Amino acid sequence: MFNDIGPLELVTLVVLAVLVFGPDKLPKLIQDVTRTIRKIREFSESAKQDIRSELGPEFKDFEFEDLNPKTFIRKQLDNDELGLKEIRNGFDLKKEMAEVTDAVHGRDSESSAGSSGGRVDMTKKPDDDGKDDRPVFDADAT
């Protein structure tokens, strides 16, 4: 529950609680808070039991943690009734991306050698006479 609170932060919270509530009221406040947390837990457990009983016997293995999408997907991948591991292992993302990159670079080099297809080549060097055929860049237009 307090995984992200360090020891210095915990000491700061205790000192702040003593200063705000005082040493006389602090034990009573801690008891009230723990009693409230206990009641909330009991309420949630009874609600879970009510839902399980209403769903019927076919949902006896139902876990509320499965409602979390990450947990549900992880459980389904471990189940592997659909052959998802085989599909995942057969798909090499690095190889596919390398092929796509090669294809894109191949098309770019071909298009710059031939017609530009309506595109303006911004890497084009100026002519020998010093004139540049590139259009003027308009910063306001972009």
Secondary structure by P-SEA (a helix, b strand, c coil): ccccccaaaaaaaaaaaaaaccccaaaaaaaaaaaaaaaaaaaaaaaaaaaaaaacccccccccccccaaaaaaaaaaacccaaaaaaaaccaaaaaaaaaaaaaaaaaaaaaccccccccccccccccccccccccccccc
